[in-house]
Amino acid sequence: GKVQLAEHSVRWNKRVLGRLISESSALRADKAAAGATVSTKIAEAAAAIDGDTIYRRLVEAQAPVNRLYKGQVTSLQVHHIERVKQNPATFEKTRAGRLYSRTAARIKNGSKSMTAEEKEIAKIQDAARRREVIKVYVAQLLEKQVEEGPARLTEVEMNVLTSVAHSAVHAAED
């Protein structure tokens, strides 16, 4: 099934990124180039039919705006309104990447919270082989989460926020 970016998220992202571009002290040519990329990438996000592609296009839309503010406090991030963890079928690649990062970190750090499977993987000496086994393990975890989780959403909301606002949103949710 198709997943689409909610129309109000399209409007939100255009408005927020447009305002940040216009308020930037960057050169007019740099602002124009950023604006062109933002327009293209938001249009591509709106046309995309899966949650992971929508997310990647919005990250690509905000990147040139981040560059306009290089070295300043404004750092932008894309916030999934519908949580990735709770909607693995909608955001499979994003969820897989997060599972891989967390699993690999637990194994690397010898975390007390490692599962029995992760403890076995940690015993593998060859790093390349260990990475491959982690990938297979994560694929199995994801498959189980997709099967047991909710159906793929047909519409998602993803909004560009400053990193400070993004952290505040997550703090309020937890």
C-alpha positions in Angstrom: 0.0 0.0 0.0 1.0 3.6 -0.6 2.0 6.0 2.1 1.7 9.7 1.5 2.9 12.9 3.3 -0.1 14.7 4.8 -0.9 18.0 3.0 -0.6 20.1 6.1 3.0 18.7 6.6 3.8 19.8 3.1 2.5 23.3 3.9 4.3 23.3 7.3 7.7 22.3 5.8 7.4 24.9 3.0 6.5 27.6 5.5 9.2 26.8 8.1 12.0 26.3 5.6 10.9 29.3 3.5 10.9 31.5 6.6 14.4 30.2 7.7 15.8 30.9 4.3 14.4 34.5 4.2 15.6 35.3 7.7 19.1 34.0 6.9 22.0 36.4 6.5 23.4 34.3 3.7 24.0 35.7 0.2 21.0 36.2 -2.0 22.3 33.6 -4.5 22.8 31.0 -1.7 19.3 31.7 -0.4 17.9 31.2 -3.9 19.7 27.9 -4.4 18.5 26.7 -1.0 15.0 27.7 -1.9 15.1 25.8 -5.2 16.4 22.6 -3.5 13.7 23.0 -0.8 11.0 23.3 -3.4 12.2 20.3 -5.4 12.7 18.0 -2.4 9.4 18.9 -0.7 7.7 18.2 -4.0 9.5 14.8 -4.2 8.5 14.1 -0.6 4.9 14.9 -1.5 5.0 12.6 -4.5 6.8 9.7 -2.7 4.8 6.6 -1.8 6.7 5.2 1.1 7.5 6.6 4.6 11.3 6.1 4.3 11.5 8.0 1.0 9.4 10.8 2.4 11.8 11.1 5.3 14.9 11.1 3.1 13.5 13.8 0.8 12.6 16.0 3.8 16.1 15.5 5.2 17.5 16.5 1.8 15.1 19.6 1.8 16.3 20.8 5.2 20.1 20.2 4.5 20.7 23.4 2.4 18.9 25.5 5.0 21.1 24.0 7.7 24.1 25.0 5.5 22.8 28.6 5.3 23.1 28.7 9.1 26.4 26.9 9.3 28.1 27.4 12.6 25.0 29.0 14.1 22.6 27.5 16.6 19.9 26.5 14.2 20.1 22.8 13.4 17.2 21.2 11.7 15.8 17.7 12.0 12.8 15.9 10.6 10.3 14.7 13.2 8.1 11.7 12.6 4.7 12.5 14.2 3.8 8.9 13.9 6.6 7.2 15.8 8.9 4.9 13.8 9.1 2.3 16.6 5.3 2.0 16.7 4.9 1.9 12.9 7.7 -0.4 11.6 5.6 -1.4 8.5 5.4 2.3 7.4 9.1 3.1 8.1 10.9 -0.2 7.5 14.3 1.1 6.4 14.4 3.8 9.1 13.3 1.3 11.7 15.9 -1.3 10.4 18.7 1.4 10.6 17.7 2.3 14.2 17.5 -1.3 15.3 20.9 -2.0 13.7 22.5 1.0 15.4 21.2 0.2 18.8 21.9 -3.6 18.5 25.5 -2.9 17.3 26.1 -0.4 20.1 24.8 -2.8 22.8 27.1 -5.6 21.4 30.1 -3.3 21.0 29.7 -1.9 24.6 28.9 -5.3 26.2 25.7 -3.8 27.5 23.9 -5.5 30.4 20.7 -5.2 28.4 21.9 -7.6 25.6 19.5 -10.4 24.6 20.7 -14.0 24.6 21.1 -13.7 20.8 23.2 -10.6 21.1 25.5 -12.2 23.6 26.1 -15.0 21.1 26.7 -12.5 18.3 29.2 -10.7 20.6 31.3 -13.8 20.7 32.0 -13.6 16.9 35.6 -12.4 16.6 35.6 -11.4 12.9 34.1 -7.9 12.7 32.9 -8.2 9.1 31.2 -11.5 10.0 29.7 -10.0 13.2 28.2 -7.1 11.2 26.6 -9.6 8.7 25.1 -11.6 11.5 23.8 -8.4 13.2 22.1 -7.5 9.8 20.4 -10.9 9.6 19.3 -10.7 13.3 18.0 -7.2 12.8 16.1 -8.3 9.6 14.4 -11.0 11.8 13.6 -8.5 14.5 12.1 -6.1 12.0 10.1 -8.9 10.2 8.6 -9.8 13.6 7.8 -6.2 14.5 6.1 -5.6 11.1 4.0 -8.8 11.4 3.0 -7.9 15.0 2.6 -4.2 14.5 -0.1 -2.1 12.9 -0.7 -2.1 9.2 1.2 0.4 7.0 -0.2 3.9 7.4 -1.7 5.5 4.3 -0.7 9.0 5.4 2.1 10.3 7.6 3.1 13.6 9.1 6.7 14.6 9.2 7.8 18.1 10.1 11.1 19.9 10.0 11.9 21.3 13.5 14.9 22.8 15.1 16.9 20.3 17.1 15.9 22.1 20.3 12.2 21.9 19.4 12.6 18.3 18.3 14.2 17.3 21.6 11.4 19.1 23.5 8.7 17.3 21.6 10.3 13.9 22.4 10.8 14.9 26.1 7.1 15.8 26.3 6.1 12.5 24.7 8.1 10.3 27.1 
